[in-house]
Amino acid sequence: MADQSAEDHPLDQLRLTLMQDVLPVGLAMADRVRQGGPAKVVEAFNGNVEGSLDALRQEGEPAARSLRDQLDQVSPGLGNPVMPVTVSVDGPEPEPSEDETVALLETLERIEGRLDQLRAHLKINPSG
């Protein structure tokens, strides 16, 4: 199976951008309009527009997170899109040493002995 990145799925990338960037800014702007009207929104843009967007994004993030969580309750992955990940293995695991193998076998034998004791106990005391 070939690796697929977000660039391979432009709609997924658009949805991710909307959920992570646009939604918090929009919710912050809506809250500002509710609190003080359009003038309150214009207040946010007195200066650096990029910095203003970042400030609005931070301001709206708690409400956006809550909305995304509610959307996930409707359908998992709807609000918090599943992020594609790439997993790689560095190399084969080294073979266990002889000492490790012996220690593992001893532990397994000890566990098997205790299970035998437990089975014997349960047969003697079936009511217990």
N, C-alpha and C positions, 0 to 999 in steps of 0.2 A: 504494500500500500504506500503510495507516494505521500510525502509530507505536504500538507496543505496549510498555508498561512492565511491570515486575515485578508491579505491582498487578493487571494484567490476567491474570496467571497465578498464582493463589494457591498451587498445588502447587509450582511452581518456587520461589516465595518461601519456602515451608516447607522445601523441600529445601536451599535456600541457607542458611537459618538453622540447620538441623540440621548441615550440613557446616562452617559457619564459626564457630558459637557453641556449640552443644550438644556436638558431637563432641570438641573440645579439652577442655572441662570434664569430660566423662564419662571421657575417657582419663586426665586428671590425677587424678580421683577413684579410678579403678581402680588406678592406679599407687600412690597413697597407701595404699589398702587392702592391696595386695600387700606394701608396705614395712612398714606398722605397724598394719594392721587398721583397723577403723572409727574408732578413736580418732584416728588420723592424719588422717582426713577431717574429723572434727568440729573438729580443731585449726584447719583452714583458715577456719572460720566463727566464730572468737572475735573478734567485732567487727563491722565494717561488712559486711553481706552482699553488697552491690553490689561493694565493693572486693575481697571474697573471691572472687567469681565472676570478676572481671577477672584476679585473680592466678592462679586456677586455669586460666582460658582461656590465659593466657600460658605457664603451666607445661606445659599439654598440647598447645600449638600444634605443637612439633616432631614429636611422635608423630602428631598429626592430619594434618599435612602429608605425612608419610611414608605414612600409610594412604590419603589421598586420591590420592597419586601412584600407589600400587599399584592402586587402583580404576580409575584412568585407563588403566593398562596393560591391564586387562581389557576396558574399553570407554571410549573417549575421551569425556570430559564426565561420566562417572559420579561421579568423586570431586571434580573441580573443575568445577562447573557452568559452562556457557557463559553469560557475562553479556551480556544484550542491550545494545547500544549504539545511540546515535542519532548519525548523521553529518549535518552540515549544511554547506552551501557558502555562504560569505559573499556571493559575487557572481561575475559572470563575470570570467575572467582578462582583464587588459588586452591589447589587441592589441600584438604586438611592434612596436618602432619600425623604421623603415627601415634604420637602422644594424644592428640586431640581425638583421634578415632577411638583409642583405648578408653579415654575418659568418657566419651559419649556412650560407648557400649556398656561401661560399668554403670553409668547413670540409668540407662534403659533397663538393665538387668535389675537394678535396685527398684525401679518403678514397677517392673513386672512382678517382683517379689511382694511388694506392698499390695498390688492389685490381687495377687493370689491370697494374701492374708485377708483382705477385705471380702473377697468372694467366700472364703471359708467361714468367716465370721457371719456373713449374711445367711449362709446355709444353716449354721448352728442356731442362730437367733432370727428366725423368719419373721417374728412379730415385732422385732426391734427396729 
